[in-house]
Amino acid sequence: MPTPKLATPATLFEACDPLDDELNGQPLQEGTLEEVVVTAMEFADCRLATAKIVTADHEELHAREIEDVFSEQISE
């Protein structure tokens, strides 16, 4: 996967919310890729495993890719 640009517009989706079935698949946050990755990383429970980020150029990032972007580009 090429290194995504942190300023790219993106949307964070929660594919499965263990506490609220109505949130399954719903967009949780829109903003830059950096903003939504940080929000996804704040999921301290099992929600990161089912989180999905879709960028403006239709690239999808799932749990492992989200963790990689955070550790390689944001937490430095």
Helices and strands as residue ranges (DSSP letters): E 9-14, G 21-23, E 26-32, H 33-41, G 46-50, E 51-55, E 60-61, H 63-69, I 70-74
